[in-house]
């Protein structure tokens, strides 16, 4: 008997959801450590000096 492809897809979606949740948790923890986490954009802000040096 072959496995149902729907069940495999459902399992994959559940794992993706779980993975995204873990990544969000890690990003939030990283931001708390560095103090530069912007929750709206979900990015770590860089100081303006670094941006000027790159230009």
HELIX and SHEET records of a PDB file:
HELIX    1   1 UNK A    5  UNK A   34  1                                  30    
HELIX    2   2 UNK A   48  UNK A   54  1                                   7    
SHEET    1   A 2 UNK A  37  UNK A  38  0                                        
SHEET    2   A 2 UNK A  43  UNK A  44 -1                                        
END                                                                             
